[in-house]
Amino acid sequence: MQLPGLVTVPHDQAALLDELAAMVGTCFLEEMWYATWLEALDDLGADRSRKLAITQAVIRADYEVTSPYGCVYTLDDRAGAANVYLRSELGGASWPALEEQSARRLESVLTADEQEVLVPRAEAMEPLSDTNWPLALAGDDDYLYFISAGVDPARRGSGAFGRLFKPFLVHADERGLRCYLDCYTDRLEGIYGHYGFETVERKTAPGFDLVERCMVRSPR
């Protein structure tokens, strides 16, 4: 997708992808799924900087597998970035396969001790980690799915999120496409609700207080 106000980042712009992953990874250090997952590292004595390195590596791994399909976007001023796929632009690929590729890339970043605690933790959190649920709702229809989005912490409150988010919604409305995303807090649920998203399902997992909100926005 070529969207007004947004730059589609090519796969070969590694330095820019690194920069954006560092920014969004910083945002995701506060995201509740990642914060809960990374609690498993506390017994290993991992500090904030190590957890930050891992969240940034997660985002970078996603960029690595999705950027060849034109799924990584940034604002002109680099104040925010989003990883969003349009189903029809994935060609013969599928998000479940790309997600698996991303997970394999992340493994190379983790130490053996980190893998020993983080892999079982992620498996226990799988009921809260479903990013493939739109497939069942969409059938054969095209749609947009928000993998991740973040704004430079120094630019929060500047309107950057709206500038980043709205072009996707306009594109979806013009083409009659549904949009899908997941979030884990009441605050985010309220923000996305302001943009027309509705929660269609809430997912939980034994032993965790988190609730995954599966949200859908119909075209206007």
WOTACOR-V701102 format. One record per residue. N is the residue number from 1. RES is the residue in one small letter. SS is DSSP state (a for helix, b for strand, c for the rest). BURIAL is + if it has 16 or more other C-alpha atoms within 10 Angstrom, else -. D_FIRST is the distance of its C-alpha to the first C-alpha in Angstrom with 2 decimals. Layout:
n=<N | N>
res=<RES | RES>
ss=<SS | SS>
burial=<BURIAL | BURIAL>
d_first=<D_FIRST | D_FIRST>
This chain:
n=<1 | 2 | 3 | 4 | 5 | 6 | 7 | 8 | 9 | 10 | 11 | 12 | 13 | 14 | 15 | 16 | 17 | 18 | 19 | 20 | 21 | 22 | 23 | 24 | 25 | 26 | 27 | 28 | 29 | 30 | 31 | 32 | 33 | 34 | 35 | 36 | 37 | 38 | 39 | 40 | 41 | 42 | 43 | 44 | 45 | 46 | 47 | 48 | 49 | 50 | 51 | 52 | 53 | 54 | 55 | 56 | 57 | 58 | 59 | 60 | 61 | 62 | 63 | 64 | 65 | 66 | 67 | 68 | 69 | 70 | 71 | 72 | 73 | 74 | 75 | 76 | 77 | 78 | 79 | 80 | 81 | 82 | 83 | 84 | 85 | 86 | 87 | 88 | 89 | 90 | 91 | 92 | 93 | 94 | 95 | 96 | 97 | 98 | 99 | 100 | 101 | 102 | 103 | 104 | 105 | 106 | 107 | 108 | 109 | 110 | 111 | 112 | 113 | 114 | 115 | 116 | 117 | 118 | 119 | 120 | 121 | 122 | 123 | 124 | 125 | 126 | 127 | 128 | 129 | 130 | 131 | 132 | 133 | 134 | 135 | 136 | 137 | 138 | 139 | 140 | 141 | 142 | 143 | 144 | 145 | 146 | 147 | 148 | 149 | 150 | 151 | 152 | 153 | 154 | 155 | 156 | 157 | 158 | 159 | 160 | 161 | 162 | 163 | 164 | 165 | 166 | 167 | 168 | 169 | 170 | 171 | 172 | 173 | 174 | 175 | 176 | 177 | 178 | 179 | 180 | 181 | 182 | 183 | 184 | 185 | 186 | 187 | 188 | 189 | 190 | 191 | 192 | 193 | 194 | 195 | 196 | 197 | 198 | 199 | 200 | 201 | 202 | 203 | 204 | 205 | 206 | 207 | 208 | 209 | 210 | 211 | 212 | 213 | 214 | 215 | 216 | 217 | 218 | 219 | 220>
res=<m | q | l | p | g | l | v | t | v | p | h | d | q | a | a | l | l | d | e | l | a | a | m | v | g | t | c | f | l | e | e | m | w | y | a | t | w | l | e | a | l | d | d | l | g | a | d | r | s | r | k | l | a | i | t | q | a | v | i | r | a | d | y | e | v | t | s | p | y | g | c | v | y | t | l | d | d | r | a | g | a | a | n | v | y | l | r | s | e | l | g | g | a | s | w | p | a | l | e | e | q | s | a | r | r | l | e | s | v | l | t | a | d | e | q | e | v | l | v | p | r | a | e | a | m | e | p | l | s | d | t | n | w | p | l | a | l | a | g | d | d | d | y | l | y | f | i | s | a | g | v | d | p | a | r | r | g | s | g | a | f | g | r | l | f | k | p | f | l | v | h | a | d | e | r | g | l | r | c | y | l | d | c | y | t | d | r | l | e | g | i | y | g | h | y | g | f | e | t | v | e | r | k | t | a | p | g | f | d | l | v | e | r | c | m | v | r | s | p | r>
ss=<c | c | c | c | c | b | b | b | c | c | c | c | c | a | a | a | a | a | a | a | a | a | a | a | a | a | a | a | c | c | c | a | a | a | a | a | a | a | a | a | a | a | a | a | c | c | c | a | a | a | a | a | a | a | a | a | a | a | a | a | a | a | a | a | a | a | a | a | a | c | c | b | b | b | b | c | c | c | c | b | b | b | b | b | b | b | a | a | a | a | c | c | c | c | a | a | a | a | a | a | a | a | a | a | a | a | a | c | c | c | c | a | a | a | a | a | a | a | a | a | a | a | a | a | c | a | a | a | c | c | c | c | a | a | a | a | a | a | c | c | c | c | b | b | b | b | b | b | b | b | b | c | a | a | a | c | c | c | c | a | a | a | a | a | a | a | a | a | a | a | a | a | a | a | a | c | c | b | b | b | b | b | b | c | c | a | a | a | a | a | a | a | a | a | c | c | c | b | b | b | b | b | b | c | c | c | c | c | c | c | c | b | b | b | b | b | b | c | c | c>
burial=<+ | - | - | - | - | + | + | + | + | + | + | - | - | - | - | - | + | + | - | + | + | + | + | + | + | + | + | + | + | - | - | + | + | + | - | + | + | + | - | + | + | - | - | - | - | - | - | - | - | - | + | + | + | + | + | + | + | + | + | + | + | + | + | + | + | + | + | - | + | + | + | + | + | + | + | - | - | + | + | + | + | + | + | + | + | + | + | - | - | + | - | - | - | - | + | - | - | + | + | - | + | + | - | - | + | + | + | - | - | - | - | - | - | + | + | - | + | + | - | - | + | + | - | + | + | - | - | + | + | - | + | - | - | + | - | - | - | - | - | - | - | + | + | + | + | + | + | + | + | + | + | + | - | - | - | - | - | - | - | + | + | - | + | + | + | - | + | + | + | + | + | + | + | - | - | - | + | + | + | + | + | + | + | + | - | - | - | - | + | - | - | + | - | - | - | + | + | + | + | - | - | - | - | + | - | - | - | - | - | + | + | + | + | + | + | + | + | + | + | ->
d_first=<0.00 | 3.79 | 6.06 | 9.81 | 11.95 | 9.71 | 9.70 | 7.62 | 10.91 | 11.99 | 14.41 | 17.30 | 17.31 | 19.71 | 21.44 | 18.46 | 17.42 | 21.11 | 21.25 | 18.43 | 19.91 | 23.26 | 22.20 | 20.46 | 23.26 | 25.74 | 24.30 | 24.48 | 28.10 | 28.85 | 26.73 | 29.37 | 28.34 | 28.33 | 31.45 | 33.25 | 32.27 | 33.38 | 36.69 | 37.82 | 38.07 | 40.64 | 43.51 | 42.51 | 42.77 | 39.13 | 38.52 | 35.55 | 34.45 | 34.33 | 32.38 | 29.91 | 29.57 | 28.77 | 26.08 | 24.44 | 24.84 | 23.23 | 20.03 | 20.19 | 20.75 | 17.67 | 15.62 | 17.54 | 16.59 | 12.93 | 11.78 | 12.34 | 9.51 | 6.97 | 7.93 | 9.88 | 9.40 | 12.41 | 13.95 | 15.34 | 18.74 | 17.92 | 19.43 | 17.04 | 14.43 | 12.49 | 11.75 | 9.63 | 8.88 | 7.75 | 11.00 | 10.42 | 8.21 | 11.26 | 13.34 | 16.94 | 16.47 | 16.93 | 16.58 | 20.43 | 20.81 | 18.35 | 20.14 | 23.40 | 22.42 | 21.60 | 24.98 | 26.79 | 25.46 | 26.66 | 30.11 | 30.78 | 30.55 | 33.09 | 36.82 | 38.91 | 40.34 | 36.97 | 35.79 | 39.07 | 38.41 | 34.63 | 34.09 | 36.63 | 35.32 | 31.79 | 33.38 | 35.36 | 32.29 | 30.33 | 30.94 | 29.11 | 26.22 | 24.69 | 20.90 | 21.04 | 22.60 | 19.57 | 20.14 | 23.50 | 22.41 | 19.44 | 21.42 | 19.45 | 16.92 | 13.17 | 12.27 | 10.55 | 12.81 | 13.47 | 15.15 | 16.25 | 16.08 | 18.72 | 20.16 | 22.68 | 26.02 | 27.47 | 24.94 | 25.40 | 26.57 | 24.93 | 22.19 | 19.56 | 18.54 | 17.95 | 15.89 | 13.71 | 13.66 | 13.68 | 10.30 | 9.02 | 12.18 | 11.92 | 8.70 | 10.72 | 13.80 | 12.71 | 11.93 | 14.76 | 13.20 | 15.16 | 14.23 | 16.43 | 17.83 | 21.23 | 23.60 | 27.27 | 28.98 | 30.16 | 28.77 | 25.14 | 25.72 | 26.93 | 24.06 | 21.46 | 23.93 | 23.82 | 20.14 | 21.13 | 20.98 | 24.10 | 25.75 | 26.41 | 28.16 | 29.90 | 30.62 | 33.51 | 35.28 | 39.00 | 40.05 | 37.05 | 36.75 | 32.95 | 31.23 | 27.67 | 26.16 | 23.68 | 21.80 | 19.91 | 18.47 | 18.79 | 16.93 | 19.04>
